[in-house]
Amino acid sequence: MTDISQPNIKPIIKTGDLEKIDIRVGTITKVIDIEKSDKLVKLMVDFGSFQRQIVPDGVRAG
């Protein structure tokens, strides 16, 4: 019989720990290709009260 491994699950956080993190939702307003890169893009993200440029890691789709 094959032994099935369990996924690496992080411990459950306490309610008080939620006050330590900052999660925001934004709207991507612009996507700019980065020169000399096949995989990177620069995102302009509007968070309402401010905007930010973000270069996410990972592979560009398509």
N, CA, C and O atoms as a printed pandas DataFrame, in Angstrom:
     atom_number atom_name residue_name chain_id  residue_number  x_coord  y_coord  z_coord
0              1         N          MET        A               1    0.847   -1.164    0.000
1              2        CA          MET        A               1    0.000    0.000    0.000
2              3         C          MET        A               1    0.904    1.242    0.000
3              4         O          MET        A               1    1.910    1.282    0.708
4              5         N          THR        A               2    0.540    2.240   -0.790
5              6        CA          THR        A               2    1.317    3.466   -0.884
6              7         C          THR        A               2    0.963    4.403    0.258
7              8         O          THR        A               2   -0.209    4.634    0.554
8              9         N          ASP        A               3    2.000    4.938    0.893
9             10        CA          ASP        A               3    1.796    5.882    1.989
10            11         C          ASP        A               3    1.533    7.265    1.396
11            12         O          ASP        A               3    2.345    7.767    0.618
12            13         N          ILE        A               4    0.415    7.882    1.753
13            14        CA          ILE        A               4    0.049    9.200    1.238
14            15         C          ILE        A               4    0.548   10.254    2.215
15            16         O          ILE        A               4    0.208   10.233    3.398
16            17         N          SER        A               5    1.370   11.186    1.700
17            18        CA          SER        A               5    1.901   12.225    2.578
18            19         C          SER        A               5    0.889   13.353    2.741
19            20         O          SER        A               5    0.116   13.648    1.829
20            21         N          GLN        A               6    0.906   13.968    3.897
21            22        CA          GLN        A               6    0.016   15.080    4.195
22            23         C          GLN        A               6    0.669   16.379    3.725
23            24         O          GLN        A               6    1.890   16.518    3.805
24            25         N          PRO        A               7   -0.129   17.330    3.236
25            26        CA          PRO        A               7    0.449   18.615    2.831
26            27         C          PRO        A               7    0.980   19.374    4.038
27            28         O          PRO        A               7    0.520   19.179    5.163
28            29         N          ASN        A               8    1.956   20.245    3.788
29            30        CA          ASN        A               8    2.529   21.057    4.852
30            31         C          ASN        A               8    1.527   22.151    5.213
31            32         O          ASN        A               8    1.381   23.126    4.475
32            33         N          ILE        A               9    0.842   21.998    6.334
33            34        CA          ILE        A               9   -0.191   22.934    6.763
34            35         C          ILE        A               9    0.362   23.785    7.899
35            36         O          ILE        A               9    0.891   23.265    8.881
36            37         N          LYS        A              10    0.231   25.102    7.750
37            38        CA          LYS        A              10    0.707   26.011    8.781
38            39         C          LYS        A              10   -0.262   25.992    9.955
39            40         O          LYS        A              10   -1.445   25.700    9.780
40            41         N          PRO        A              11    0.234   26.301   11.156
41            42        CA          PRO        A              11   -0.644   26.285   12.328
42            43         C          PRO        A              11   -1.722   27.366   12.236
43            44         O          PRO        A              11   -1.526   28.396   11.590
44            45         N          ILE        A              12   -2.838   27.126   12.874
45            46        CA          ILE        A              12   -3.944   28.082   12.908
46            47         C          ILE        A              12   -3.515   29.287   13.741
47            48         O          ILE        A              12   -2.947   29.134   14.822
48            49         N          ILE        A              13   -3.794   30.497   13.224
49            50        CA          ILE        A              13   -3.423   31.696   13.964
50            51         C          ILE        A              13   -4.558   32.115   14.890
51            52         O          ILE        A              13   -5.721   31.775   14.673
52            53         N          LYS        A              14   -4.196   32.848   15.909
53            54        CA          LYS        A              14   -5.187   33.332   16.870
54            55         C          LYS        A              14   -5.773   34.648   16.376
55            56         O          LYS        A              14   -5.160   35.337   15.560
56            57         N          THR        A              15   -6.945   34.994   16.863
57            58        CA          THR        A              15   -7.630   36.214   16.453
58            59         C          THR        A              15   -6.753   37.440   16.670
59            60         O          THR        A              15   -6.754   38.343   15.833
60            61         N          GLY        A              16   -6.018   37.497   17.746
61            62        CA          GLY        A              16   -5.136   38.630   18.025
62            63         C          GLY        A              16   -4.041   38.803   16.987
63            64         O          GLY        A              16   -3.560   39.916   16.771
64            65         N          ASP        A              17   -3.638   37.703   16.337
65            66        CA          ASP        A              17   -2.605   37.776   15.303
66            67         C          ASP        A              17   -3.097   38.506   14.062
67            68         O          ASP        A              17   -2.285   39.034   13.302
68            69         N          LEU        A              18   -4.403   38.550   13.841
69            70        CA          LEU        A              18   -4.942   39.236   12.668
70            71         C          LEU        A              18   -4.656   40.732   12.716
71            72         O          LEU        A              18   -4.582   41.380   11.673
72            73         N          GLU        A              19   -4.496   41.283   13.908
73            74        CA          GLU        A              19   -4.184   42.703   14.046
74            75         C          GLU        A              19   -2.766   43.015   13.590
75            76         O          GLU        A              19   -2.442   44.181   13.362
76            77         N          LYS        A              20   -1.913   42.005   13.451
77            78        CA          LYS        A              20   -0.518   42.202   13.064
78            79         C          LYS        A              20   -0.325   42.245   11.551
79            80         O          LYS        A              20    0.727   42.679   11.082
80            81         N          ILE        A              21   -1.315   41.805   10.780
81            82        CA          ILE        A              21   -1.146   41.746    9.334
82            83         C          ILE        A              21   -1.969   42.830    8.651
83            84         O          ILE        A              21   -2.956   43.320    9.199
84            85         N          ASP        A              22   -1.544   43.193    7.449
85            86        CA          ASP        A              22   -2.208   44.239    6.671
86            87         C          ASP        A              22   -2.554   43.652    5.304
87            88         O          ASP        A              22   -1.675   43.494    4.456
88            89         N          ILE        A              23   -3.807   43.334    5.091
89            90        CA          ILE        A              23   -4.269   42.780    3.820
90            91         C          ILE        A              23   -5.108   43.843    3.130
91            92         O          ILE        A              23   -6.057   44.372    3.709
92            93         N          ARG        A              24   -4.748   44.154    1.878
93            94        CA          ARG        A              24   -5.481   45.176    1.132
94            95         C          ARG        A              24   -5.925   44.620   -0.209
95            96         O          ARG        A              24   -5.291   43.723   -0.764
96            97         N          VAL        A              25   -7.012   45.159   -0.718
97            98        CA          VAL        A              25   -7.524   44.792   -2.036
98            99         C          VAL        A              25   -7.362   46.002   -2.933
99           100         O          VAL        A              25   -7.742   47.114   -2.566
100          101         N          GLY        A              26   -6.793   45.781   -4.118
101          102        CA          GLY        A              26   -6.591   46.876   -5.054
102          103         C          GLY        A              26   -7.065   46.493   -6.438
103          104         O          GLY        A              26   -7.389   45.337   -6.709
104          105         N          THR        A              27   -7.098   47.491   -7.310
105          106        CA          THR        A              27   -7.485   47.293   -8.701
106          107         C          THR        A              27   -6.259   47.512   -9.579
107          108         O          THR        A              27   -5.612   48.556   -9.498
108          109         N          ILE        A              28   -5.941   46.530  -10.418
109          110        CA          ILE        A              28   -4.831   46.686  -11.359
110          111         C          ILE        A              28   -5.292   47.640  -12.451
111          112         O          ILE        A              28   -6.244   47.350  -13.175
112          113         N          THR        A              29   -4.608   48.791  -12.568
113          114        CA          THR        A              29   -5.015   49.805  -13.533
114          115         C          THR        A              29   -4.166   49.795  -14.794
115          116         O          THR        A              29   -4.588   50.307  -15.831
116          117         N          LYS        A              30   -2.962   49.211  -14.713
117          118        CA          LYS        A              30   -2.077   49.207  -15.874
118          119         C          LYS        A              30   -1.099   48.046  -15.756
119          120         O          LYS        A              30   -0.615   47.744  -14.666
120          121         N          VAL        A              31   -0.809   47.395  -16.883
121          122        CA          VAL        A              31    0.184   46.327  -16.943
122          123         C          VAL        A              31    1.224   46.744  -17.970
123          124         O          VAL        A              31    0.888   47.005  -19.126
124          125         N          ILE        A              32    2.495   46.810  -17.551
125          126        CA          ILE        A              32    3.570   47.273  -18.423
126          127         C          ILE        A              32    4.593   46.156  -18.572
127          128         O          ILE        A              32    5.080   45.617  -17.579
128          129         N          ASP        A              33    4.922   45.803  -19.834
129          130        CA          ASP        A              33    5.975   44.818  -20.077
130          131         C          ASP        A              33    7.321   45.409  -19.671
131          132         O          ASP        A              33    7.593   46.580  -19.936
132          133         N          ILE        A              34    8.157   44.605  -19.033
133          134        CA          ILE        A              34    9.495   45.038  -18.659
134          135         C          ILE        A              34   10.436   44.670  -19.796
135          136         O          ILE        A              34   10.473   43.522  -20.238
136          137         N          GLU        A              35   11.203   45.666  -20.269
137          138        CA          GLU        A              35   12.118   45.440  -21.386
138          139         C          GLU        A              35   13.108   44.334  -21.065
139          140         O          GLU        A              35   13.522   44.169  -19.918
140          141         N          LYS        A              36   13.478   43.587  -22.078
141          142        CA          LYS        A              36   14.474   42.512  -21.998
142          143         C          LYS        A              36   14.051   41.385  -21.066
143          144         O          LYS        A              36   14.898   40.635  -20.581
144          145         N          SER        A              37   12.761   41.258  -20.811
145          146        CA          SER        A              37   12.270   40.160  -19.980
146          147         C          SER        A              37   11.071   39.513  -20.657
147          148         O          SER        A              37   10.148   40.191  -21.107
148          149         N          ASP        A              38   11.107   38.193  -20.718
149          150        CA          ASP        A              38    9.981   37.451  -21.285
150          151         C          ASP        A              38    8.950   37.095  -20.221
151          152         O          ASP        A              38    7.838   36.678  -20.546
152          153         N          LYS        A              39    9.314   37.257  -18.951
153          154        CA          LYS        A              39    8.455   36.760  -17.880
154          155         C          LYS        A              39    7.935   37.832  -16.928
155          156         O          LYS        A              39    6.944   37.596  -16.236
156          157         N          LEU        A              40    8.571   39.000  -16.869
157          158        CA          LEU        A              40    8.190   39.991  -15.867
158          159         C          LEU        A              40    7.311   41.093  -16.443
159          160         O          LEU        A              40    7.459   41.492  -17.598
160          161         N          VAL        A              41    6.401   41.568  -15.616
161          162        CA          VAL        A              41    5.575   42.732  -15.941
162          163         C          VAL        A              41    5.540   43.635  -14.708
163          164         O          VAL        A              41    5.756   43.183  -13.583
164          165         N          LYS        A              42    5.266   44.905  -14.938
165          166        CA          LYS        A              42    5.088   45.856  -13.844
166          167         C          LYS        A              42    3.606   46.169  -13.763
167          168         O          LYS        A              42    2.983   46.483  -14.777
168          169         N          LEU        A              43    3.040   46.088  -12.583
169          170        CA          LEU        A              43    1.624   46.375  -12.382
170          171         C          LEU        A              43    1.470   47.710  -11.672
171          172         O          LEU        A              43    2.195   48.001  -10.721
172          173         N          MET        A              44    0.534   48.512  -12.130
173          174        CA          MET        A              44    0.127   49.714  -11.408
174          175         C          MET        A              44   -1.165   49.332  -10.689
175          176         O          MET        A              44   -2.143   48.942  -11.327
176          177         N          VAL        A              45   -1.167   49.444   -9.371
177          178        CA          VAL        A              45   -2.306   49.000   -8.569
178          179         C          VAL        A              45   -2.860   50.189   -7.787
179          180         O          VAL        A              45   -2.117   50.901   -7.111
180          181         N          ASP        A              46   -4.166   50.394   -7.886
181          182        CA          ASP        A              46   -4.861   51.469   -7.177
182          183         C          ASP        A              46   -5.520   50.875   -5.940
183          184         O          ASP        A              46   -6.387   50.006   -6.038
184          185         N          PHE        A              47   -5.092   51.360   -4.766
185          186        CA          PHE        A              47   -5.647   50.887   -3.503
186          187         C          PHE        A              47   -6.664   51.858   -2.919
187          188         O          PHE        A              47   -7.033   51.748   -1.750
188          189         N          GLY        A              48   -7.117   52.807   -3.732
189          190        CA          GLY        A              48   -8.095   53.780   -3.252
190          191         C          GLY        A              48   -7.422   55.034   -2.742
191          192         O          GLY        A              48   -7.496   56.082   -3.384
192          193         N          SER        A              49   -6.763   54.943   -1.591
193          194        CA          SER        A              49   -6.117   56.117   -1.018
194          195         C          SER        A              49   -4.695   56.320   -1.541
195          196         O          SER        A              49   -4.102   57.375   -1.313
196          197         N          PHE        A              50   -4.141   55.332   -2.235
197          198        CA          PHE        A              50   -2.806   55.461   -2.817
198          199         C          PHE        A              50   -2.649   54.461   -3.954
199          200         O          PHE        A              50   -3.429   53.517   -4.081
200          201         N          GLN        A              51   -1.608   54.686   -4.794
201          202        CA          GLN        A              51   -1.278   53.762   -5.875
202          203         C          GLN        A              51    0.127   53.233   -5.643
203          204         O          GLN        A              51    0.945   53.877   -4.987
204          205         N          ARG        A              52    0.400   52.055   -6.188
205          206        CA          ARG        A              52    1.715   51.454   -6.014
206          207         C          ARG        A              52    2.103   50.687   -7.266
207          208         O          ARG        A              52    1.254   50.100   -7.937
208          209         N          GLN        A              53    3.415   50.697   -7.577
209          210        CA          GLN        A              53    3.953   49.862   -8.649
210          211         C          GLN        A              53    4.420   48.558   -8.020
211          212         O          GLN        A              53    5.090   48.562   -6.988
212          213         N          ILE        A              54    4.064   47.451   -8.644
213          214        CA          ILE        A              54    4.429   46.137   -8.119
214          215         C          ILE        A              54    4.987   45.308   -9.264
215          216         O          ILE        A              54    4.416   45.282  -10.355
216          217         N          VAL        A              55    6.119   44.622   -9.013
217          218        CA          VAL        A              55    6.658   43.664   -9.968
218          219         C          VAL        A              55    6.524   42.295   -9.309
219          220         O          VAL        A              55    7.366   41.904   -8.501
220          221         N          PRO        A              56    5.455   41.564   -9.661
221          222        CA          PRO        A              56    5.237   40.258   -9.024
222          223         C          PRO        A              56    6.232   39.229   -9.544
223          224         O          PRO        A              56    6.680   39.309  -10.688
224          225         N          ASP        A              57    6.576   38.258   -8.695
225          226        CA          ASP        A              57    7.412   37.172   -9.180
226          227         C          ASP        A              57    6.516   36.102   -9.772
227          228         O          ASP        A              57    5.335   36.012   -9.436
228          229         N          GLY        A              58    7.071   35.310  -10.635
229          230        CA          GLY        A              58    6.280   34.287  -11.306
230          231         C          GLY        A              58    6.370   34.462  -12.804
231          232         O          GLY        A              58    7.116   35.305  -13.302
232          233         N          VAL        A              59    5.623   33.680  -13.498
233          234        CA          VAL        A              59    5.687   33.662  -14.951
234          235         C          VAL        A              59    4.483   34.370  -15.531
235          236         O          VAL        A              59    3.349   34.140  -15.108
236          237         N          ARG        A              60    4.734   35.236  -16.504
237          238        CA          ARG        A              60    3.648   35.920  -17.202
238          239         C          ARG        A              60    2.876   34.888  -18.014
239          240         O          ARG        A              60    3.476   34.058  -18.697
240          241         N          ALA        A              61    1.568   34.935  -17.943
241          242        CA          ALA        A              61    0.716   33.990  -18.680
242          243         C          ALA        A              61    0.618   34.406  -20.137
243          244         O          ALA        A              61    0.707   35.587  -20.472
244          245         N          GLY        A              62    0.433   33.417  -20.993
245          246        CA          GLY        A              62    0.163   33.687  -22.395
246          247         C          GLY        A              62    1.392   33.877  -23.147
247          248         O          GLY        A              62    1.347   34.115  -24.354
